[in-house]
Amino acid sequence: MAKYLLLKHYRGAPAPLNDVPMDQWTPEEVSAHMQFMQDFADRLQAGGEYIDGQALSPEGTFVRYDGEGRPPVTDGPFAETKDLIAGWMVIDVDGYDRAVELAGELSAAPAAGGKPLHEWIELRPFMGSPATVTE
């Protein structure tokens, strides 16, 4: 088994497909999207592939050390210059191909008009997990 992090970005979908920001969706569209995410997680949990996941607020702060005795530096994030994470899910699957398959399914979560979002899902293996890429 290999653990992967699936990252949902606020950058959304390719513009020609379904690039309506979530804050412009109807309450019903948001509910349908959230239900899809819950059903997806429930299905993976039933099959033993789900570990954890959370939705994240678009607000956030980058923090870094600024030297001994100095307060931490805080900045952003700014959507125009920094990528914002909408949520994440940790899965434990048989390998890379299964992780790609699940990321593709997650990318089809419904959005505006009930159509698939086609959003980019970032797939990251955990350190120490085999990262087998097939071409």
C-alpha positions as a LaTeX table, in Angstrom:
\begin{tabular}{lrrr}
\hline
Residue & $x$ (\AA) & $y$ (\AA) & $z$ (\AA) \\
\hline
Met1 & 0.00 & 0.00 & 0.00 \\
Ala2 & 1.14 & 3.55 & $-0.72$ \\
Lys3 & $-0.08$ & 6.75 & 0.91 \\
Tyr4 & $-0.89$ & 9.77 & $-1.22$ \\
Leu5 & $-2.12$ & 13.27 & $-0.52$ \\
Leu6 & $-4.79$ & 14.57 & $-2.88$ \\
Leu7 & $-4.80$ & 18.38 & $-2.86$ \\
Lys8 & $-7.78$ & 20.35 & $-4.14$ \\
His9 & $-6.72$ & 23.80 & $-5.29$ \\
Tyr10 & $-8.90$ & 26.90 & $-5.47$ \\
Arg11 & $-7.51$ & 27.51 & $-8.95$ \\
Gly12 & $-10.43$ & 25.45 & $-10.22$ \\
Ala13 & $-10.92$ & 24.13 & $-13.70$ \\
Pro14 & $-9.68$ & 25.04 & $-17.14$ \\
Ala15 & $-11.58$ & 28.19 & $-18.14$ \\
Pro16 & $-13.56$ & 26.74 & $-21.06$ \\
Leu17 & $-15.01$ & 23.88 & $-18.98$ \\
Asn18 & $-16.43$ & 25.01 & $-15.66$ \\
Asp19 & $-14.42$ & 27.82 & $-14.08$ \\
Val20 & $-17.19$ & 29.45 & $-12.02$ \\
Pro21 & $-15.75$ & 30.26 & $-8.55$ \\
Met22 & $-17.48$ & 28.43 & $-5.71$ \\
Asp23 & $-18.57$ & 31.70 & $-4.09$ \\
Gln24 & $-20.77$ & 32.22 & $-7.16$ \\
Trp25 & $-22.48$ & 28.81 & $-6.96$ \\
Thr26 & $-26.03$ & 28.45 & $-5.69$ \\
Pro27 & $-26.53$ & 26.87 & $-2.26$ \\
Glu28 & $-27.84$ & 23.77 & $-4.03$ \\
Glu29 & $-24.69$ & 23.53 & $-6.17$ \\
Val30 & $-22.47$ & 23.85 & $-3.08$ \\
Ser31 & $-24.54$ & 21.16 & $-1.31$ \\
Ala32 & $-24.27$ & 18.81 & $-4.29$ \\
His33 & $-20.50$ & 19.31 & $-4.40$ \\
Met34 & $-20.11$ & 18.68 & $-0.67$ \\
Gln35 & $-22.34$ & 15.58 & $-0.88$ \\
Phe36 & $-20.20$ & 14.24 & $-3.74$ \\
Met37 & $-17.09$ & 14.73 & $-1.61$ \\
Gln38 & $-18.70$ & 12.94 & 1.36 \\
Asp39 & $-19.94$ & 10.06 & $-0.79$ \\
Phe40 & $-16.48$ & 9.74 & $-2.38$ \\
Ala41 & $-14.82$ & 9.60 & 1.06 \\
Asp42 & $-17.42$ & 7.13 & 2.37 \\
Arg43 & $-16.84$ & 4.81 & $-0.61$ \\
Leu44 & $-13.06$ & 4.91 & $-0.12$ \\
Gln45 & $-13.43$ & 4.34 & 3.61 \\
Ala46 & $-15.62$ & 1.29 & 3.00 \\
Gly47 & $-12.88$ & $-0.11$ & 0.75 \\
Gly48 & $-10.10$ & 0.64 & 3.23 \\
Glu49 & $-8.45$ & 3.32 & 1.06 \\
Tyr50 & $-9.48$ & 6.47 & 2.95 \\
Ile51 & $-7.38$ & 7.85 & 5.81 \\
Asp52 & $-8.54$ & 11.45 & 6.34 \\
Gly53 & $-9.59$ & 14.64 & 4.58 \\
Gln54 & $-10.78$ & 18.17 & 5.26 \\
Ala55 & $-12.09$ & 21.19 & 3.40 \\
Leu56 & $-10.13$ & 24.38 & 4.03 \\
Ser57 & $-11.13$ & 28.03 & 4.13 \\
Pro58 & $-9.62$ & 30.31 & 1.45 \\
Glu59 & $-8.24$ & 32.54 & 4.23 \\
Gly60 & $-4.81$ & 31.73 & 5.54 \\
Thr61 & $-1.43$ & 33.13 & 6.48 \\
Phe62 & 2.09 & 32.16 & 5.49 \\
Val63 & 4.41 & 32.26 & 8.53 \\
Arg64 & 8.19 & 32.00 & 8.67 \\
Tyr65 & 10.94 & 32.35 & 11.23 \\
Asp66 & 12.65 & 35.79 & 11.09 \\
Gly67 & 15.57 & 35.31 & 13.44 \\
Glu68 & 16.30 & 34.91 & 17.12 \\
Gly69 & 14.17 & 37.18 & 19.31 \\
Arg70 & 12.17 & 38.53 & 16.39 \\
Pro71 & 8.47 & 37.86 & 15.81 \\
Pro72 & 7.54 & 35.50 & 12.98 \\
Val73 & 6.96 & 37.12 & 9.61 \\
Thr74 & 3.44 & 36.71 & 8.26 \\
Asp75 & 2.31 & 37.20 & 4.70 \\
Gly76 & $-0.63$ & 36.38 & 2.42 \\
Pro77 & $-1.66$ & 34.17 & 0.93 \\
Phe78 & $-2.60$ & 36.17 & $-2.10$ \\
Ala79 & $-4.58$ & 34.30 & $-4.73$ \\
Glu80 & $-2.90$ & 36.11 & $-7.60$ \\
Thr81 & 0.59 & 35.03 & $-6.51$ \\
Lys82 & 0.21 & 32.03 & $-4.23$ \\
Asp83 & $-1.69$ & 28.83 & $-4.74$ \\
Leu84 & $-4.53$ & 28.30 & $-2.27$ \\
Ile85 & $-5.51$ & 24.83 & $-1.11$ \\
Ala86 & $-9.28$ & 24.22 & $-0.92$ \\
Gly87 & $-8.99$ & 20.88 & 0.83 \\
Trp88 & $-7.10$ & 17.64 & 1.08 \\
Met89 & $-7.59$ & 13.94 & 1.35 \\
Val90 & $-5.13$ & 11.23 & 2.38 \\
Ile91 & $-5.54$ & 7.85 & 0.72 \\
Asp92 & $-3.73$ & 4.54 & 1.14 \\
Val93 & $-3.93$ & 2.58 & $-2.10$ \\
Asp94 & $-2.24$ & $-0.28$ & $-3.93$ \\
Gly95 & $-0.12$ & 2.07 & $-6.02$ \\
Tyr96 & 0.29 & 5.06 & $-8.28$ \\
Asp97 & $-2.20$ & 3.94 & $-10.92$ \\
Arg98 & $-5.00$ & 3.61 & $-8.36$ \\
Ala99 & $-4.11$ & 7.02 & $-6.88$ \\
Val100 & $-4.33$ & 8.60 & $-10.36$ \\
Glu101 & $-7.67$ & 6.87 & $-10.96$ \\
Leu102 & $-9.11$ & 8.24 & $-7.71$ \\
Ala103 & $-7.73$ & 11.75 & $-8.34$ \\
Gly104 & $-9.47$ & 11.69 & $-11.72$ \\
Glu105 & $-12.77$ & 10.73 & $-10.08$ \\
Leu106 & $-12.36$ & 13.49 & $-7.51$ \\
Ser107 & $-11.77$ & 16.00 & $-10.30$ \\
Ala108 & $-15.29$ & 15.27 & $-11.58$ \\
Ala109 & $-17.02$ & 16.67 & $-8.47$ \\
Pro110 & $-20.10$ & 18.66 & $-9.52$ \\
Ala111 & $-19.83$ & 22.43 & $-9.78$ \\
Ala112 & $-21.91$ & 25.24 & $-11.26$ \\
Gly113 & $-24.86$ & 23.88 & $-13.18$ \\
Gly114 & $-24.22$ & 20.41 & $-11.74$ \\
Lys115 & $-21.54$ & 19.77 & $-14.37$ \\
Pro116 & $-18.18$ & 18.21 & $-13.47$ \\
Leu117 & $-15.67$ & 20.73 & $-12.18$ \\
His118 & $-12.69$ & 19.26 & $-14.07$ \\
Glu119 & $-10.47$ & 20.81 & $-11.39$ \\
Trp120 & $-6.80$ & 19.97 & $-11.08$ \\
Ile121 & $-6.04$ & 17.59 & $-8.24$ \\
Glu122 & $-2.45$ & 17.56 & $-7.05$ \\
Leu123 & $-1.28$ & 14.02 & $-6.26$ \\
Arg124 & 1.65 & 13.81 & $-3.83$ \\
Pro125 & 3.16 & 10.59 & $-2.45$ \\
Phe126 & 4.18 & 10.55 & 1.21 \\
Met127 & 7.93 & 10.46 & 1.79 \\
Gly128 & 9.01 & 6.85 & 2.05 \\
Ser129 & 6.07 & 5.66 & $-0.05$ \\
Pro130 & 6.95 & 4.21 & $-3.43$ \\
Ala131 & 6.37 & 6.81 & $-6.15$ \\
Thr132 & 6.04 & 4.58 & $-9.16$ \\
Val133 & 5.18 & 6.55 & $-12.26$ \\
Thr134 & 4.10 & 4.60 & $-15.31$ \\
Glu135 & 4.32 & 6.12 & $-18.73$ \\
\hline
\end{tabular}
